Amino acid sequence: MIILETIDTPIGSYAPDFELPGVDDHVHHLSRYRENLRAVCVISMCNFCPYVVLYLDRLKRIQTEFSADGFTLIGLNSANGNNDVSGEAEVGAVSTFENMKAFAQQHELNFPYLWDSTQDVTRSFGTISTPTAYLIDSEGILRYKGQIDNHPAHPLVEGVDYLKNAIAALFQGQEIQPAQTQQIGTPLIWRK
């Protein structure tokens, strides 16, 4: 594993803008989403992360629940397919742009799924594992980062839904508490 320094965008600072290709064959700009929406949540994810798979249905429900209020999720994949240690490369789970398209279709993602092939955007957010959520307001300020909830393996168990609570607090003009939680999940492998 290669360890590289990340920039780690802190809460209350401007989120890194980006212009990245999506599985829909369009280029996506964070600034354009911010112009038209009240909030955007970037989710670091990849095709072979078991934690991402655990959260896919919850992420789609979050997208459905808040999209009418001016919100979107954006999946951001920077996984290094050449270093896939999950053993799933044989079944097409490794992260390539074509496999991302198949993954999005297979799982019927209802939000954009983007390819950060250089890992620059992911590194600038300070991502160390997948999935990690980054809630950004319409001004481009990072308002929450960390876990989606505190019960990854048990979607029906009552727990703390950090991301949903953060979105609701943001839309109600309330302080987001907690504004940051520890990143957990599959560690990222950086390219050389």
C-alpha positions as CSV (number, residue, x, y, z in Angstrom):
1,M,0.0,0.0,0.0
2,I,1.2,3.5,-0.8
3,I,0.7,6.1,1.8
4,L,0.5,9.7,0.5
5,E,-0.3,12.9,2.2
6,T,-3.9,14.1,1.8
7,I,-4.9,17.7,2.0
8,D,-7.9,17.1,4.3
9,T,-10.5,19.8,3.7
10,P,-11.6,20.8,7.2
11,I,-15.3,21.5,8.2
12,G,-16.2,25.1,7.4
13,S,-13.8,25.5,4.5
14,Y,-14.4,25.5,0.8
15,A,-14.8,22.0,-0.7
16,P,-12.5,21.3,-3.7
17,D,-14.3,22.0,-7.0
18,F,-14.0,19.4,-9.7
19,E,-14.8,18.5,-13.2
20,L,-15.0,14.8,-13.7
21,P,-16.6,12.2,-16.1
22,G,-19.7,10.3,-15.0
23,V,-21.0,6.9,-16.0
24,D,-23.7,8.7,-17.9
25,D,-20.9,9.9,-20.3
26,H,-21.3,13.6,-19.2
27,V,-18.8,15.8,-17.4
28,H,-19.9,16.8,-14.0
29,H,-18.9,20.1,-12.3
30,L,-19.4,20.6,-8.6
31,S,-19.9,24.3,-9.1
32,R,-22.8,23.7,-11.5
33,Y,-24.6,21.5,-9.0
34,R,-24.1,24.1,-6.3
35,E,-25.6,26.8,-8.5
36,N,-28.9,24.8,-8.8
37,L,-29.1,22.9,-5.5
38,R,-29.2,23.7,-1.8
39,A,-26.7,20.9,-0.9
40,V,-24.5,18.3,-2.5
41,C,-23.1,15.2,-0.8
42,V,-20.0,13.6,-2.3
43,I,-19.7,10.0,-1.3
44,S,-16.3,8.3,-1.8
45,M,-17.1,4.9,-3.1
46,C,-15.8,2.1,-5.3
47,N,-17.1,-1.1,-7.0
48,F,-15.4,-3.6,-4.7
49,C,-15.8,-2.0,-1.2
50,P,-18.1,-4.3,0.9
51,Y,-19.1,-1.3,3.0
52,V,-20.3,0.6,-0.1
53,V,-22.4,-2.4,-1.1
54,L,-23.9,-2.4,2.4
55,Y,-24.9,1.2,2.0
56,L,-26.2,1.4,-1.6
57,D,-29.9,1.0,-0.8
58,R,-29.6,3.5,2.1
59,L,-27.8,6.0,-0.2
60,K,-30.5,5.6,-2.9
61,R,-33.2,6.2,-0.2
62,I,-31.4,9.4,1.0
63,Q,-31.3,10.6,-2.6
64,T,-35.0,9.9,-3.1
65,E,-35.9,11.5,0.3
66,F,-34.0,14.8,-0.2
67,S,-33.8,15.3,-4.0
68,A,-37.1,17.3,-4.2
69,D,-35.6,19.7,-1.6
70,G,-32.7,20.7,-3.8
71,F,-30.2,17.9,-2.9
72,T,-28.1,15.3,-4.7
73,L,-25.6,12.7,-3.9
74,I,-22.6,12.3,-6.1
75,G,-20.6,9.0,-6.0
76,L,-16.9,9.6,-6.4
77,N,-14.7,6.6,-7.3
78,S,-11.0,6.9,-7.2
79,A,-10.2,3.3,-6.4
80,N,-7.0,1.9,-7.9
81,G,-8.1,-1.1,-9.9
82,N,-4.5,-2.2,-10.4
83,N,-4.1,-2.8,-6.7
84,D,-7.4,-4.5,-6.0
85,V,-6.7,-6.7,-3.0
86,S,-10.3,-7.8,-2.5
87,G,-10.0,-10.8,-4.8
88,E,-13.0,-9.8,-6.8
89,A,-11.2,-8.8,-10.0
90,E,-12.4,-12.0,-11.6
91,V,-16.1,-10.9,-11.3
92,G,-15.7,-7.4,-12.8
93,A,-15.8,-5.6,-9.5
94,V,-12.4,-3.9,-10.0
95,S,-12.7,-0.2,-10.6
96,T,-12.4,0.7,-14.3
97,F,-14.7,3.2,-16.0
98,E,-16.5,0.5,-17.9
99,N,-17.0,-1.6,-14.7
100,M,-18.3,1.5,-13.0
101,K,-20.9,1.8,-15.7
102,A,-22.0,-1.8,-15.2
103,F,-21.9,-1.4,-11.4
104,A,-24.2,1.7,-11.6
105,Q,-26.6,-0.1,-13.9
106,Q,-26.6,-3.3,-11.9
107,H,-27.3,-1.5,-8.7
108,E,-29.7,1.0,-10.3
109,L,-28.0,4.1,-8.9
110,N,-30.2,7.1,-8.8
111,F,-27.4,9.6,-8.4
112,P,-24.3,10.5,-10.5
113,Y,-21.3,8.2,-10.2
114,L,-18.0,9.9,-11.2
115,W,-14.5,8.7,-12.0
116,D,-11.6,10.4,-10.2
117,S,-8.9,8.7,-12.3
118,T,-6.0,10.8,-10.9
119,Q,-7.3,10.5,-7.3
120,D,-6.6,14.3,-7.0
121,V,-10.1,15.2,-5.9
122,T,-10.4,12.4,-3.5
123,R,-7.0,13.3,-2.0
124,S,-8.0,17.0,-1.7
125,F,-11.1,16.0,0.4
126,G,-8.9,14.0,2.8
127,T,-10.5,10.7,2.1
128,I,-8.8,7.7,3.6
129,S,-11.6,5.1,3.3
130,T,-14.8,4.2,1.4
131,P,-17.5,5.2,1.9
132,T,-17.0,8.6,3.4
133,A,-19.7,11.4,3.1
134,Y,-18.9,15.1,2.4
135,L,-22.0,17.4,2.7
136,I,-21.4,20.7,0.9
137,D,-23.8,23.7,1.1
138,S,-24.8,25.9,-1.9
139,E,-21.9,28.3,-1.1
140,G,-19.4,25.4,-1.4
141,I,-18.7,25.1,2.3
142,L,-18.0,21.6,3.7
143,R,-20.6,21.2,6.5
144,Y,-20.3,17.5,7.4
145,K,-17.8,14.7,6.7
146,G,-17.6,11.2,7.9
147,Q,-19.9,8.2,8.3
148,I,-23.3,7.7,6.7
149,D,-24.6,6.2,9.9
150,N,-23.3,4.1,12.8
151,H,-24.8,0.8,11.9
152,P,-23.3,-0.2,8.5
153,A,-24.0,-3.9,8.8
154,H,-27.5,-3.5,10.1
155,P,-29.7,-1.2,8.0
156,L,-32.9,-1.8,9.9
157,V,-31.3,-1.4,13.4
158,E,-32.0,1.9,15.1
159,G,-28.8,4.0,15.4
160,V,-27.5,7.4,14.5
161,D,-28.1,8.4,10.9
162,Y,-25.3,11.0,10.7
163,L,-25.7,12.0,7.1
164,K,-29.6,12.2,7.1
165,N,-29.4,14.2,10.3
166,A,-26.8,16.6,8.8
167,I,-28.9,17.2,5.7
168,A,-32.0,17.8,7.7
169,A,-30.2,20.2,10.0
170,L,-28.7,22.1,7.1
171,F,-32.1,22.5,5.4
172,Q,-33.6,23.7,8.7
173,G,-30.8,26.2,9.2
174,Q,-29.6,24.4,12.4
175,E,-26.1,23.6,13.6
176,I,-24.9,20.2,12.4
177,Q,-23.9,18.0,15.3
178,P,-21.7,16.2,15.0
179,A,-20.1,18.0,12.1
180,Q,-17.5,15.2,11.7
181,T,-17.3,11.5,12.4
182,Q,-14.4,9.1,12.1
183,Q,-13.9,7.6,8.6
184,I,-14.5,3.9,8.6
185,G,-14.6,1.3,5.8
186,T,-12.2,0.0,3.2
187,P,-8.9,1.9,3.2
188,L,-8.0,3.6,-0.1
189,I,-5.0,2.4,-2.0
190,W,-3.1,5.3,-3.7
191,R,-1.6,5.1,-7.1
192,K,2.2,5.5,-7.5
